[in-house]
């Protein structure tokens, strides 16, 4: 059950992707996603197409009354919109066309991804400065309000395209731990930006999640995921890289699970670890899925949670995005996630891990 006592909108034993995929063809990417992840597909992100297809550029295209443009260093707020954001909007529209075609008749959940407010504020430069928007409280407030408005319109537009689907929104926040820790450098690199209070950070996340009017997931593929902040923000799920989770953080996972959040465990690395199995034989897909399922169950048992709730409450994902791998490897990673998720109840019943 979710934190409000209602069933999650995705089925038990679900798996999904983080967002990014290799290649530059939206239709091909969506065909793979819906083929391998039919229970919980997502909108493909294809950063290999260049500026505007990246996480910051795609989200900048959603902002309302806050133009942005590219620079040699990345993206910045601008006085007027330019071709950079127009190109980003055009690519996003093409992605949504591909999603609509692939999802024809799909009546289950579909996940969208946007950059969260804190990573966006850390990445976007101010209009007349090379310092990030995060240095200016007024700019952060304006950026968050604009993002709320843009996300609401984005989710509403996808709902019109996919009237039978249940839309989910993932906020990607890889910079959130550094924002909270005050470890992000200034433009000169000589100083560090002031830390943002966890309550303030949670308020910003909550505002964007609420604007979407959809179940929200906060994804952070960095170490030191701030589980308490995500819980306070009212998210429905927290998504993280299982390989970066330190033993001291497992209590945070347990507290999130006990608060009713779904745990999205990034258990399959984009690149295979270790090489071939002992004796020179290649590891089979079945062996890989088994090892992934065992890793997820092991986390659950170490936390001391009821294994009976694992299939319902845990979603298996890649550890991070898949833009840097081959199309064949991306397909294999998604297939491994799905196979592992389906193995979990069987292995729990057998007392594995």
Residue pairs with C-beta under 8 A, 6 or more apart in sequence:
1 7
1 8
1 260
1 312
2 8
2 215
2 236
2 260
2 261
2 262
3 236
3 259
3 260
3 261
4 260
5 260
7 312
8 215
8 236
8 262
8 312
8 313
9 109
9 166
9 168
9 215
10 16
10 39
10 40
10 108
10 109
10 168
10 315
11 39
11 40
11 108
12 311
12 312
12 345
13 39
13 311
13 341
13 342
13 344
13 345
14 39
14 40
14 315
14 316
14 341
15 37
15 39
15 40
15 315
15 316
15 317
15 334
15 337
15 338
15 340
15 341
16 37
16 40
16 41
16 42
16 111
16 264
16 315
16 317
16 337
17 33
17 37
17 42
17 317
17 318
17 322
17 334
17 337
18 113
18 219
18 221
18 239
18 266
18 317
18 318
18 320
18 321
18 322
19 42
19 43
19 44
19 45
19 55
19 113
19 170
19 172
19 321
20 44
20 45
20 46
20 47
20 321
20 322
20 323
21 29
21 32
21 33
21 44
21 45
21 46
21 321
21 322
21 323
21 330
22 29
22 46
22 48
22 322
22 323
22 324
22 325
22 326
22 327
22 330
23 29
23 46
23 48
23 327
24 46
24 48
24 49
25 46
26 44
26 46
26 94
26 95
26 97
26 98
26 99
27 98
27 101
27 102
28 327
29 44
29 46
29 98
30 41
30 44
30 98
30 99
30 101
30 102
30 103
31 102
32 327
32 330
32 331
32 334
33 41
33 42
33 44
33 102
33 334
34 41
34 102
34 103
34 106
36 331
36 334
36 335
36 338
37 334
37 337
37 338
38 108
39 108
39 109
39 338
40 108
40 109
40 111
40 315
41 102
41 103
41 106
41 110
41 111
42 110
42 111
42 112
42 113
42 170
43 95
43 96
43 99
43 110
43 111
43 112
43 113
43 158
44 95
44 98
44 99
45 53
45 55
45 58
45 95
45 113
45 321
45 323
46 53
46 91
46 95
46 323
47 53
47 54
47 55
47 321
47 323
48 323
49 91
51 57
51 70
51 84
51 87
51 88
52 58
52 61
52 70
52 84
52 85
52 87
52 88
52 90
52 91
53 88
53 91
55 113
55 115
55 119
55 172
56 74
56 75
56 115
56 120
56 123
56 124
57 68
57 70
57 75
57 84
57 85
57 88
58 88
58 91
58 92
58 114
58 115
59 114
59 115
59 120
59 147
59 150
60 68
60 75
60 85
60 88
60 120
60 124
61 85
61 88
61 89
61 92
62 92
62 114
62 147
62 150
62 151
62 153
62 154
63 143
63 146
63 147
63 150
64 146
64 149
64 150
64 153
65 146
66 77
66 142
66 143
66 146
67 77
67 78
67 79
67 80
67 81
67 82
67 85
68 75
68 76
68 77
68 78
68 81
68 84
68 85
68 124
69 75
69 76
69 78
69 81
69 82
69 84
69 85
70 76
70 84
71 125
73 125
73 130
74 123
74 125
75 84
75 123
75 124
75 125
76 124
76 125
76 126
76 127
76 130
77 124
77 125
77 126
77 127
77 133
77 139
77 143
78 127
79 127
96 157
96 158
96 161
99 110
99 158
99 161
99 162
100 161
100 162
103 110
103 162
103 165
105 164
106 162
106 164
106 165
107 164
107 165
108 165
108 166
109 165
109 166
109 167
109 168
110 158
110 162
110 165
110 166
110 167
110 168
111 167
111 168
111 169
111 170
111 217
112 154
112 155
112 158
112 167
112 168
112 169
112 170
113 169
113 170
113 171
113 172
113 219
114 147
114 151
114 154
114 169
114 170
114 171
114 172
115 123
115 171
115 172
115 173
116 171
116 172
116 173
116 176
116 205
116 208
116 218
117 140
117 143
117 144
117 147
117 171
117 204
117 205
117 207
117 208
118 134
118 173
118 175
118 176
118 179
118 196
118 201
118 204
118 205
119 172
119 173
119 174
119 175
119 176
119 179
120 133
120 143
120 147
121 132
121 133
121 134
121 139
121 140
121 143
121 144
121 179
122 132
122 133
122 134
122 175
122 178
122 179
122 184
122 193
123 132
123 175
124 132
124 133
124 143
125 131
125 132
125 133
125 187
126 132
126 133
126 135
126 136
126 139
129 135
129 187
130 187
131 186
131 187
132 184
132 187
132 193
133 139
133 140
133 143
134 140
134 179
134 184
134 193
134 196
135 186
135 193
140 204
144 204
144 207
144 208
145 207
147 208
147 211
148 207
148 208
148 210
148 211
149 211
151 169
151 208
151 211
151 212
152 211
152 212
152 213
155 167
155 169
155 212
155 213
155 214
158 167
159 165
159 167
166 214
166 215
167 212
167 214
168 214
168 215
168 216
168 217
168 236
169 209
169 212
169 214
169 215
169 216
169 217
170 216
170 217
170 218
170 219
170 239
171 205
171 208
171 209
171 216
171 217
171 218
171 219
171 235
172 219
172 220
173 205
173 218
173 219
173 220
174 220
174 221
174 222
175 184
175 222
176 201
176 218
176 220
176 222
176 225
176 226
176 229
177 220
177 222
177 223
177 224
177 225
177 226
178 184
178 222
179 193
179 195
179 196
179 201
180 195
180 196
180 198
180 201
180 226
180 229
181 195
181 224
182 192
182 193
182 194
182 195
182 196
183 192
184 192
184 193
185 191
185 192
185 193
186 192
186 193
198 226
198 228
198 229
198 232
199 232
201 226
201 229
201 233
202 229
202 230
202 232
202 233
203 233
205 218
205 229
205 230
205 233
205 234
205 235
206 232
206 233
206 234
208 216
209 216
209 218
209 233
209 234
209 235
210 234
215 236
215 237
216 234
216 235
216 236
216 237
217 235
217 236
217 237
217 238
217 239
217 262
217 264
218 230
218 233
218 235
218 237
218 238
218 239
219 238
219 239
219 240
219 264
220 226
220 230
220 238
220 239
220 240
221 240
221 241
221 244
221 266
221 319
221 320
221 321
222 241
222 244
223 244
223 246
224 249
225 238
225 240
225 245
225 249
225 252
226 252
227 238
227 249
227 252
227 253
227 255
227 256
228 252
228 255
230 238
230 256
230 261
231 238
231 255
231 256
231 259
231 261
235 261
236 261
236 262
237 261
237 262
237 263
237 264
237 315
238 253
238 256
238 261
238 262
238 263
238 264
239 264
239 266
239 315
239 317
240 264
240 265
240 266
241 266
241 319
241 320
242 265
242 266
242 267
242 295
242 296
242 299
242 319
243 266
243 269
243 319
244 319
245 253
245 299
250 299
250 302
250 303
251 303
253 263
253 299
253 303
254 303
254 304
254 305
256 263
257 263
257 303
257 305
257 309
257 313
258 305
262 313
262 314
262 315
263 313
263 314
263 315
264 314
264 315
264 316
264 317
265 296
265 299
265 314
265 315
265 316
265 317
266 317
266 318
266 319
266 320
267 292
267 295
267 296
267 316
267 317
267 319
267 337
267 340
268 288
268 292
268 316
268 317
268 318
268 319
268 333
268 336
268 337
268 340
269 318
269 319
269 320
270 318
270 319
270 320
270 321
270 322
270 324
270 325
270 329
270 333
271 325
271 329
272 283
272 288
272 329
276 282
276 283
277 283
277 287
285 332
285 335
285 336
285 339
286 339
288 336
289 336
289 339
289 340
289 343
290 340
290 343
290 347
292 316
292 336
292 337
292 339
292 340
293 316
293 340
293 341
293 343
293 344
293 347
293 352
294 347
294 352
294 353
296 310
296 314
296 316
296 340
296 344
297 307
297 310
297 344
297 347
297 348
297 352
297 353
298 353
300 307
300 310
300 314
301 307
301 353
307 348
308 348
310 344
310 345
310 348
311 341
311 344
311 345
311 348
314 341
314 344
315 341
316 337
316 338
316 340
316 341
316 344
317 337
318 333
318 334
318 337
322 329
322 330
322 333
322 334
325 333
347 353
